[in-house]
Amino acid sequence: KARGVDTHFGTEVTAGSQVDVKGHPKLLKVKEVLSATELLLDSVASSSLSGSFKVQPKVDQSAMYKQVYQSLCSGQCLGIFPEGGSHDRTDLLPLKAGVAVIALEAHSLHHLNVPIVPVGLNYFRGHQFGGRVVMEFGAPIMIPEEIHASYETNRREATEELLNLVAAAMRSV
């Protein structure tokens, strides 16, 4: 549970939102709003928290996913930047779950086997508009059946397992 002082959780927060508490390393997902001053969290905070917070509202992405699955079912491909954005670092940032969720859900909902093709982008004068870029394509990742089966019973674990495969493949290009 999380308790606030002079807060208005009932109007500021909804179930599914995430709370970013200053000084806490991770976003905390809200399971339920109990009152104006109390939240039930999905995960346990590592210690007693105090300080300011920001609310990351839950975003309904169902229309986006519906369009993605329609496109995949009609044979189209989808480009995703699983690091979540552009950067000029030479190392790989932690991957966002979307690429794995899309591929696993496409199989679960539509019986599609979606290959994931890792692509490496290397920029020359990346801070300059119109600079050159080299794209390197890795071998397609065909998701092992064990991961698909695991997804039906433990989505988080299967998603993490697939993200590890994708990260390793991205490091190779």
Sine and cosine of phi, psi and omega as CSV:
sin_phi,cos_phi,sin_psi,cos_psi,sin_omega,cos_omega
0.00,0.00,0.45,-0.89,0.11,-0.99
-0.81,-0.59,0.70,-0.71,0.03,-1.00
-0.89,-0.45,0.63,-0.78,0.04,-1.00
-0.88,-0.48,0.32,-0.95,0.07,-1.00
-0.90,-0.43,0.80,-0.59,-0.03,-1.00
0.83,0.55,0.62,0.79,0.02,-1.00
-0.98,-0.18,0.21,-0.98,0.02,-1.00
-0.74,-0.67,0.82,0.58,-0.07,-1.00
-0.83,0.56,-0.57,0.82,-0.04,-1.00
-0.86,0.51,-0.49,0.87,0.00,-1.00
-0.95,-0.31,-0.29,0.96,-0.07,-1.00
-0.99,-0.16,-0.37,0.93,-0.17,-0.99
-0.76,-0.65,0.58,-0.82,0.13,-0.99
-0.78,-0.62,0.33,-0.94,0.08,-1.00
-0.85,0.53,0.70,-0.71,-0.04,-1.00
0.99,-0.13,-0.32,0.95,0.08,-1.00
-0.93,0.38,0.25,-0.97,0.10,-1.00
-0.84,-0.54,0.56,-0.83,-0.01,-1.00
-0.90,-0.43,0.80,-0.60,0.03,-1.00
-0.97,-0.22,0.97,-0.25,-0.02,-1.00
-1.00,-0.08,0.80,-0.59,-0.02,-1.00
-0.83,0.56,0.78,-0.62,0.01,-1.00
1.00,-0.04,-0.17,0.99,0.04,-1.00
-0.99,-0.15,0.72,-0.69,-0.13,-0.99
-0.94,0.35,-0.37,0.93,-0.08,-1.00
-0.80,-0.60,0.41,-0.91,0.17,-0.99
-0.94,0.34,0.59,-0.81,0.00,-1.00
-0.95,-0.32,0.85,-0.53,-0.04,-1.00
-0.99,0.11,0.72,-0.69,-0.03,-1.00
-1.00,0.05,0.85,-0.52,0.04,-1.00
-1.00,0.08,-0.65,0.76,-0.04,-1.00
-0.39,-0.92,0.59,-0.81,0.12,-0.99
-1.00,-0.06,0.91,-0.42,-0.06,-1.00
-1.00,0.05,-0.57,0.82,-0.01,-1.00
-0.25,-0.97,-0.09,-1.00,0.03,-1.00
-0.91,0.41,-0.32,0.95,-0.06,-1.00
-0.83,-0.56,0.12,0.99,-0.06,-1.00
-0.62,-0.79,0.71,-0.70,0.03,-1.00
-0.85,-0.53,0.55,-0.84,0.19,-0.98
-0.98,-0.20,0.84,-0.54,-0.06,-1.00
-0.99,-0.11,0.48,-0.88,0.04,-1.00
-0.94,0.35,-0.59,0.81,-0.01,-1.00
-0.85,-0.53,0.33,-0.95,-0.04,-1.00
-1.00,0.04,0.76,-0.65,0.10,-0.99
-0.93,0.37,0.62,-0.79,-0.09,-1.00
-0.91,0.41,-0.40,0.92,0.00,-1.00
-0.40,-0.92,-0.04,-1.00,0.06,-1.00
-0.92,0.39,0.75,-0.67,-0.05,-1.00
-0.95,-0.31,0.61,-0.79,0.16,-0.99
-0.51,-0.86,0.48,-0.88,0.02,-1.00
0.79,-0.62,-0.08,-1.00,-0.04,-1.00
-0.97,0.25,0.33,-0.94,-0.01,-1.00
-0.57,-0.82,0.37,-0.93,0.12,-0.99
-0.83,-0.55,0.59,-0.81,0.01,-1.00
-0.99,-0.17,0.79,-0.62,0.12,-0.99
-0.98,-0.20,0.98,-0.22,-0.09,-1.00
-0.92,0.40,0.48,-0.88,0.08,-1.00
-0.94,0.34,0.73,-0.69,-0.01,-1.00
-0.95,-0.32,0.79,-0.61,0.03,-1.00
-0.98,0.18,0.94,-0.34,-0.03,-1.00
-0.96,-0.29,0.28,0.96,-0.08,-1.00
-0.88,0.48,-0.62,0.79,0.01,-1.00
-0.92,0.40,-0.62,0.78,0.03,-1.00
-0.90,0.44,-0.74,0.67,0.00,-1.00
-0.89,0.45,-0.63,0.78,0.03,-1.00
-0.85,0.52,-0.70,0.71,0.01,-1.00
-0.91,0.41,-0.64,0.77,0.03,-1.00
-0.87,0.50,-0.75,0.67,-0.03,-1.00
-0.92,0.39,-0.59,0.81,0.08,-1.00
-0.88,0.48,-0.68,0.73,0.00,-1.00
-0.91,0.42,-0.71,0.70,0.02,-1.00
-0.90,0.44,-0.64,0.77,0.02,-1.00
-0.90,0.44,-0.46,0.89,0.01,-1.00
-1.00,-0.03,0.19,0.98,0.11,-0.99
1.00,0.00,0.09,1.00,0.01,-1.00
-0.99,0.16,0.29,-0.96,0.06,-1.00
-0.94,-0.34,0.19,-0.98,-0.10,-0.99
-0.69,-0.73,0.74,-0.67,0.08,-1.00
-0.98,-0.17,0.79,-0.62,-0.01,-1.00
-0.76,-0.65,0.63,-0.77,0.12,-0.99
-0.97,-0.24,1.00,-0.04,-0.17,-0.99
-0.94,0.35,-0.16,0.99,0.08,-1.00
-0.99,0.17,-0.18,0.98,0.08,-1.00
1.00,-0.01,0.06,1.00,0.02,-1.00
0.24,-0.97,-0.09,-1.00,-0.03,-1.00
-0.99,-0.12,0.56,-0.83,0.06,-1.00
-0.42,-0.91,0.24,-0.97,-0.01,-1.00
-0.93,-0.36,0.31,0.95,0.03,-1.00
-0.99,0.14,0.43,-0.90,-0.01,-1.00
-1.00,0.03,-0.25,0.97,0.01,-1.00
-0.99,-0.12,0.33,-0.94,-0.04,-1.00
-0.99,0.16,0.76,-0.65,0.09,-1.00
-0.98,0.21,0.33,-0.94,0.07,-1.00
-0.85,0.53,0.66,-0.75,-0.05,-1.00
-0.99,0.15,0.59,-0.81,0.12,-0.99
-0.99,0.16,0.43,-0.90,-0.14,-0.99
-0.97,0.25,-0.25,0.97,-0.13,-0.99
-0.78,0.62,-0.70,0.72,-0.03,-1.00
-0.88,0.48,-0.66,0.75,0.00,-1.00
-0.95,0.31,-0.69,0.73,-0.01,-1.00
-0.87,0.49,-0.70,0.71,0.00,-1.00
-0.88,0.48,-0.75,0.67,-0.03,-1.00
-0.91,0.42,-0.67,0.74,-0.03,-1.00
-0.95,0.31,-0.65,0.76,0.03,-1.00
-0.93,0.36,-0.58,0.81,0.04,-1.00
-0.87,0.50,-0.61,0.80,0.04,-1.00
-0.96,0.29,-0.71,0.71,-0.05,-1.00
-0.90,0.43,-0.69,0.72,-0.08,-1.00
-1.00,0.04,-0.57,0.82,-0.17,-0.99
-0.82,-0.58,0.09,1.00,0.02,-1.00
0.84,0.55,0.57,0.82,0.05,-1.00
-0.99,-0.13,0.70,-0.71,0.15,-0.99
-0.99,-0.11,0.96,-0.27,-0.08,-1.00
-0.99,-0.14,0.93,-0.36,0.08,-1.00
-0.96,0.29,0.57,-0.82,0.05,-1.00
-0.93,-0.37,0.87,-0.50,-0.03,-1.00
-0.98,-0.22,0.92,-0.40,0.03,-1.00
-0.96,0.29,0.67,-0.74,0.00,-1.00
-0.78,-0.62,0.76,-0.65,0.09,-1.00
-0.97,-0.24,0.72,-0.70,0.05,-1.00
-0.92,-0.39,0.81,-0.59,0.06,-1.00
-0.84,-0.55,0.87,-0.50,-0.08,-1.00
-0.99,-0.15,0.60,-0.80,0.16,-0.99
-0.96,-0.29,0.84,-0.55,-0.10,-0.99
0.82,0.58,0.83,0.56,-0.08,-1.00
-0.87,0.49,-0.38,0.92,0.00,-1.00
-1.00,0.05,-0.03,1.00,-0.03,-1.00
-0.96,-0.28,0.78,-0.63,0.01,-1.00
-0.87,0.49,0.71,-0.71,0.04,-1.00
1.00,0.09,0.17,0.99,0.01,-1.00
-0.93,0.38,0.30,-0.95,-0.01,-1.00
-0.98,0.19,0.46,-0.89,0.07,-1.00
-0.69,-0.72,0.63,-0.77,0.09,-1.00
-0.93,-0.36,0.78,-0.62,0.04,-1.00
-0.96,-0.28,0.78,-0.63,0.07,-1.00
-0.90,-0.45,0.76,-0.65,-0.03,-1.00
-0.96,-0.27,0.76,-0.65,0.07,-1.00
-1.00,-0.04,0.06,-1.00,0.04,-1.00
-0.92,0.39,0.63,-0.77,0.02,-1.00
-0.87,0.49,0.63,-0.78,0.09,-1.00
-1.00,-0.05,0.88,-0.47,0.13,-0.99
-0.99,-0.12,0.86,-0.52,-0.12,-0.99
-0.93,0.37,0.83,-0.56,0.00,-1.00
-0.88,0.48,0.58,-0.82,-0.01,-1.00
-0.85,0.52,-0.51,0.86,0.01,-1.00
-0.88,0.47,-0.59,0.81,0.01,-1.00
-0.95,0.33,-0.66,0.76,0.06,-1.00
-0.87,0.50,-0.70,0.72,-0.01,-1.00
-0.90,0.43,-0.67,0.74,0.01,-1.00
-0.89,0.45,-0.55,0.84,-0.02,-1.00
-0.88,0.47,-0.51,0.86,-0.02,-1.00
-0.94,0.34,-0.40,0.91,-0.03,-1.00
-0.92,-0.40,-0.45,0.89,-0.03,-1.00
-0.58,-0.82,0.99,0.13,-0.10,-0.99
-0.86,0.51,-0.68,0.74,-0.05,-1.00
-0.89,0.46,-0.73,0.69,-0.01,-1.00
-0.90,0.43,-0.69,0.72,-0.01,-1.00
-0.91,0.42,-0.66,0.75,0.02,-1.00
-0.88,0.47,-0.70,0.71,0.01,-1.00
-0.89,0.45,-0.66,0.75,0.01,-1.00
-0.89,0.46,-0.69,0.72,0.03,-1.00
-0.92,0.39,-0.65,0.76,0.04,-1.00
-0.87,0.49,-0.58,0.81,0.06,-1.00
-0.90,0.44,-0.65,0.76,0.06,-1.00
-0.89,0.45,-0.69,0.72,-0.01,-1.00
-0.90,0.43,-0.70,0.71,0.00,-1.00
-0.87,0.49,-0.71,0.71,0.01,-1.00
-0.88,0.47,-0.65,0.76,0.02,-1.00
-0.92,0.38,-0.62,0.79,0.01,-1.00
-0.92,0.38,-0.55,0.84,0.03,-1.00
-0.93,0.37,-0.37,0.93,-0.04,-1.00
-1.00,0.09,-0.17,0.99,0.01,-1.00
-0.97,-0.26,0.00,0.00,0.00,0.00
